[in-house]
Amino acid sequence: MKKIRLFALGWMILALVGSCQRFAQVDDTSKQDSINNELNDSLATALAEKDSLMALMTEIGDGMMQIKEMQGVVNATNLKGETPDRKAQLRNDIVLIKQSIEDRKKRLAELEKRLSQSTNYTAEMKKTIESLKNQLNEQQATINDLTQQLAKAHVEIENLTKSVDSLTSVNTTVTQEKVQAQEESERLANELNVCYYAVGSKKELKENKIIETGFLRKTKIMEGDFERSYFTKADKRTLSRIPLHSKKAEVMSKHPAGSYEIVNEANGKCLNILNSSKFWEYSNYLIVKIN
């Protein structure tokens, strides 16, 4: 009985020792896993922060290129050739770049804070962050200068526009006066070139108080107002021939010889004016008696 107890006790001791060894192995494995996880997390964090820096560097580089391109446009000389829509777009672009610079500054400050609290903040990263800070400050200064240039150009363009508008207004007034003077000149010329002619039989001319006849009296043109409605109004500059539609015709009004002629045509006589200025020299009224 005593041997049995000793044997059982021995097995218990062996089992206890084995259990302790297994617990020790599990504990060591857990510690190693924890260490590996921490290393992996640190590595992932370092890579993420490095990627953030690289992405930020790329954005800042793109921003600098955009600002350099804008520098070639934002000046008074170039803006004079830009459309109003294009000028408005430039102003909007500058506002967006300003906002972008502020956003990048905040992101860089947050990244620098995280790195300073970790073991990944190497001398190389610190140097990179300082370089990015300088670039952002340079961008800020450049965009402020562009803003001032744009404002200055806008003022210059406004002044130029006012001058152009003023000149345009003066030119418009001069043009209007010129047009009015031309119209007045044309009106006077038209009035000076108005002429009248009447073609009718002896009876018709007498009834309309244009001529006067009597027994054994010579026919003569009456003085004073004619019956204007019987006359045809015309323009001396364009009137060159008057069909008379009669076999006989006689000019009763006074017109210089050689300034006109009366010819035969298929439909009767026709009066041709050969020299307009000479023909109307004595009177603006032409009276032709036909039979």
C-alpha positions as CSV (number, residue, x, y, z in Angstrom):
1,M,0.0,0.0,0.0
2,K,2.8,2.3,0.8
3,K,4.4,1.6,-2.6
4,I,1.2,2.5,-4.4
5,R,1.1,5.9,-2.6
6,L,4.7,6.6,-3.5
7,F,4.1,5.7,-7.1
8,A,1.0,8.0,-7.4
9,L,2.8,10.8,-5.8
10,G,5.6,10.5,-8.3
11,W,3.2,10.7,-11.2
12,M,1.6,13.8,-9.7
13,I,5.0,15.5,-9.4
14,L,5.9,14.6,-13.0
15,A,2.5,15.9,-14.3
16,L,2.9,19.2,-12.3
17,V,6.4,19.7,-13.7
18,G,5.2,19.1,-17.3
19,S,2.3,21.5,-16.8
20,C,4.6,24.2,-15.6
21,Q,6.9,23.7,-18.6
22,R,3.9,24.0,-21.0
23,F,2.7,27.2,-19.2
24,A,6.2,28.6,-19.5
25,Q,6.3,27.8,-23.2
26,V,2.9,29.5,-23.8
27,D,3.9,32.6,-21.9
28,D,7.1,32.9,-23.9
29,T,5.1,32.5,-27.2
30,S,2.6,35.2,-26.2
31,K,5.4,37.6,-25.3
32,Q,7.1,37.0,-28.6
33,D,3.8,37.5,-30.5
34,S,3.2,40.7,-28.6
35,I,6.7,41.9,-29.5
36,N,6.2,41.0,-33.2
37,N,2.9,42.8,-33.2
38,E,4.4,45.9,-31.7
39,L,7.2,45.8,-34.3
40,N,4.7,45.3,-37.1
41,D,2.6,48.2,-35.8
42,S,5.7,50.5,-35.6
43,L,6.8,49.5,-39.1
44,A,3.3,50.1,-40.5
45,T,3.2,53.5,-38.7
46,A,6.6,54.4,-40.0
47,L,5.6,53.5,-43.5
48,A,2.3,55.4,-43.3
49,E,4.1,58.5,-42.0
50,K,6.7,58.2,-44.8
51,D,3.9,57.8,-47.4
52,S,2.2,60.9,-45.9
53,L,5.4,62.9,-46.2
54,M,5.9,61.7,-49.8
55,A,2.3,62.5,-50.8
56,L,2.6,66.0,-49.2
57,M,5.9,66.6,-51.0
58,T,4.2,65.7,-54.3
59,E,1.2,68.0,-53.6
60,I,3.5,70.9,-52.6
61,G,5.6,70.4,-55.8
62,D,2.5,70.4,-57.9
63,G,1.3,73.6,-56.2
64,M,4.6,75.3,-56.9
65,M,4.3,74.5,-60.6
66,Q,0.8,75.8,-60.7
67,I,1.9,79.1,-59.0
68,K,4.8,79.5,-61.4
69,E,2.4,79.1,-64.4
70,M,0.1,81.7,-62.9
71,Q,3.0,84.1,-62.4
72,G,3.4,84.3,-66.2
73,V,-0.3,85.3,-66.5
74,V,-1.0,87.6,-63.5
75,N,0.4,90.9,-64.6
76,A,-1.1,94.1,-66.0
77,T,0.2,93.6,-69.5
78,N,-1.1,90.0,-70.0
79,L,-4.4,90.6,-68.2
80,K,-5.3,93.3,-70.7
81,G,-5.8,90.6,-73.3
82,E,-7.8,88.3,-71.0
83,T,-11.5,88.0,-71.1
84,P,-13.6,89.0,-68.0
85,D,-14.4,85.3,-67.5
86,R,-10.7,84.4,-67.6
87,K,-9.9,87.2,-65.1
88,A,-12.6,85.9,-62.7
89,Q,-11.1,82.4,-63.0
90,L,-7.7,83.6,-62.1
91,R,-9.0,85.3,-59.0
92,N,-10.8,82.0,-58.0
93,D,-7.7,80.0,-58.7
94,I,-5.6,82.2,-56.3
95,V,-8.3,81.8,-53.6
96,L,-8.2,78.0,-54.0
97,I,-4.4,78.0,-53.9
98,K,-4.4,80.0,-50.7
99,Q,-6.8,77.6,-49.1
100,S,-4.7,74.7,-50.3
101,I,-1.5,76.1,-48.8
102,E,-3.3,76.5,-45.4
103,D,-4.5,72.9,-45.5
104,R,-1.0,71.6,-46.3
105,K,0.5,73.7,-43.5
106,K,-2.0,72.1,-41.0
107,R,-1.4,68.6,-42.3
108,L,2.4,69.1,-42.1
109,A,2.1,70.4,-38.5
110,E,0.0,67.4,-37.5
111,L,2.5,65.0,-39.1
112,E,5.4,66.7,-37.4
113,K,3.6,66.4,-34.0
114,R,3.0,62.7,-34.5
115,L,6.6,62.0,-35.6
116,S,8.1,64.0,-32.7
117,Q,6.2,61.6,-30.3
118,S,7.5,58.5,-31.9
119,T,10.8,56.7,-32.4
120,N,10.5,57.1,-36.2
121,Y,11.4,60.8,-36.2
122,T,14.8,60.5,-37.8
123,A,17.2,63.3,-38.7
124,E,16.3,62.8,-42.4
125,M,12.6,63.2,-41.7
126,K,13.2,66.3,-39.7
127,K,15.2,67.8,-42.5
128,T,12.4,66.9,-45.0
129,I,9.8,68.6,-42.9
130,E,11.9,71.7,-42.5
131,S,12.3,71.8,-46.3
132,L,8.5,71.4,-46.8
133,K,7.9,74.2,-44.4
134,N,10.2,76.5,-46.3
135,Q,8.5,75.6,-49.6
136,L,5.1,76.3,-48.2
137,N,6.2,79.7,-46.8
138,E,7.7,80.5,-50.2
139,Q,4.4,79.6,-51.8
140,Q,2.5,81.8,-49.4
141,A,4.8,84.7,-50.1
142,T,4.4,84.2,-53.9
143,I,0.7,83.9,-53.8
144,N,0.4,87.1,-51.7
145,D,2.5,88.9,-54.3
146,L,0.3,87.5,-57.1
147,T,-2.8,88.7,-55.2
148,Q,-1.3,92.2,-55.1
149,Q,-0.3,92.1,-58.7
150,L,-3.8,91.0,-59.7
151,A,-5.4,93.8,-57.6
152,K,-3.0,96.4,-59.2
153,A,-3.7,95.1,-62.7
154,H,-7.4,95.2,-62.0
155,V,-7.1,98.8,-61.0
156,E,-5.0,99.7,-64.0
157,I,-7.4,97.8,-66.3
158,E,-10.4,99.6,-64.7
159,N,-8.7,103.0,-65.3
160,L,-7.9,102.0,-68.8
161,T,-11.5,100.9,-69.3
162,K,-12.7,104.2,-67.9
163,S,-10.5,106.1,-70.3
164,V,-11.6,104.0,-73.2
165,D,-15.3,104.5,-72.2
166,S,-14.7,108.2,-71.9
167,L,-13.0,108.3,-75.3
168,T,-15.8,106.2,-76.7
169,S,-18.4,108.5,-75.2
170,V,-16.6,111.6,-76.7
171,N,-16.2,109.7,-80.0
172,T,-19.9,108.8,-79.9
173,T,-20.9,112.4,-79.3
174,V,-18.6,113.6,-82.1
175,T,-20.0,110.9,-84.4
176,Q,-23.6,111.9,-83.5
177,E,-22.8,115.5,-84.2
178,K,-21.1,114.6,-87.5
179,V,-24.1,112.5,-88.5
180,Q,-26.4,115.3,-87.6
181,A,-24.3,117.8,-89.6
182,Q,-24.3,115.4,-92.5
183,E,-28.0,114.9,-92.3
184,E,-28.5,118.6,-92.1
185,S,-26.2,119.1,-95.1
186,E,-28.1,116.4,-97.0
187,R,-31.4,118.1,-96.1
188,L,-30.2,121.5,-97.3
189,A,-28.8,119.9,-100.5
190,N,-32.1,118.2,-101.1
191,E,-34.0,121.4,-100.6
192,L,-31.7,123.3,-103.0
193,N,-32.1,120.6,-105.6
194,V,-35.9,120.5,-105.5
195,C,-37.6,121.4,-108.8
196,Y,-41.1,121.3,-110.2
197,Y,-42.5,120.7,-113.6
198,A,-45.9,121.0,-115.1
199,V,-47.0,119.6,-118.5
200,G,-50.4,120.4,-119.8
201,S,-52.5,121.9,-122.6
202,K,-53.1,125.6,-122.8
203,K,-56.5,125.2,-121.2
204,E,-55.2,123.1,-118.3
205,L,-52.3,125.5,-117.6
206,K,-54.7,128.4,-117.7
207,E,-57.3,126.7,-115.4
208,N,-54.5,126.1,-112.9
209,K,-53.4,129.8,-113.0
210,I,-50.1,128.9,-114.4
211,I,-50.3,130.9,-117.6
212,E,-52.4,133.9,-118.7
213,T,-53.9,134.5,-122.2
214,G,-56.3,137.0,-123.7
215,F,-57.6,138.2,-127.1
216,L,-54.7,139.6,-129.0
217,R,-52.5,139.2,-125.9
218,K,-49.3,137.2,-125.7
219,T,-49.4,134.2,-123.5
220,K,-47.3,134.7,-120.4
221,I,-46.6,132.9,-117.1
222,M,-48.5,134.3,-114.2
223,E,-46.6,135.9,-111.3
224,G,-47.2,134.8,-107.7
225,D,-48.3,131.5,-106.4
226,F,-49.0,128.6,-108.8
227,E,-51.4,125.9,-108.2
228,R,-48.7,123.7,-106.6
229,S,-50.8,120.5,-106.7
230,Y,-50.6,120.6,-110.5
231,F,-46.8,120.5,-110.5
232,T,-44.7,117.3,-110.2
233,K,-41.9,117.5,-107.6
234,A,-38.5,116.2,-108.7
235,D,-34.8,116.3,-108.0
236,K,-32.6,118.3,-110.3
237,R,-29.7,115.8,-109.8
238,T,-31.7,112.9,-111.1
239,L,-34.2,114.4,-113.5
240,S,-32.8,114.1,-117.0
241,R,-35.8,113.4,-119.3
242,I,-39.6,114.1,-119.2
243,P,-41.8,112.2,-121.7
244,L,-44.5,114.6,-123.0
245,H,-46.8,112.2,-124.9
246,S,-47.7,114.8,-127.4
247,K,-47.0,115.7,-131.1
248,K,-46.3,119.3,-130.2
249,A,-44.6,120.8,-127.2
250,E,-43.3,124.2,-126.2
251,V,-41.3,125.3,-123.1
252,M,-43.0,128.3,-121.5
253,S,-40.7,128.9,-118.6
254,K,-37.3,130.5,-119.0
255,H,-34.4,128.1,-119.5
256,P,-31.1,128.8,-121.3
257,A,-30.8,127.6,-124.9
258,G,-28.6,124.6,-125.3
259,S,-29.3,123.3,-121.8
260,Y,-32.1,121.1,-123.1
261,E,-33.7,119.6,-126.2
262,I,-37.1,118.3,-127.3
263,V,-36.9,115.2,-129.4
264,N,-39.4,112.9,-131.2
265,E,-40.0,109.5,-129.8
266,A,-42.4,106.7,-130.6
267,N,-44.9,107.9,-128.1
268,G,-44.5,111.6,-128.9
269,K,-42.2,114.4,-127.8
270,C,-39.7,114.1,-125.0
271,L,-37.7,116.8,-123.2
272,N,-34.1,115.9,-122.4
273,I,-32.1,118.0,-119.9
274,L,-28.6,118.3,-121.2
275,N,-27.0,120.5,-118.5
276,S,-28.8,120.4,-115.2
277,S,-27.1,123.2,-113.4
278,K,-27.5,125.5,-116.4
279,F,-31.1,124.4,-117.1
280,W,-32.3,125.4,-113.6
281,E,-30.2,128.5,-113.4
282,Y,-33.1,131.0,-113.7
283,S,-36.0,129.1,-112.2
284,N,-36.9,125.9,-110.3
285,Y,-40.1,125.6,-112.2
286,L,-40.5,124.1,-115.7
287,I,-43.7,124.7,-117.6
288,V,-44.3,122.8,-120.9
289,K,-47.4,123.5,-123.0
290,I,-48.5,120.6,-125.2
291,N,-51.2,120.2,-127.8
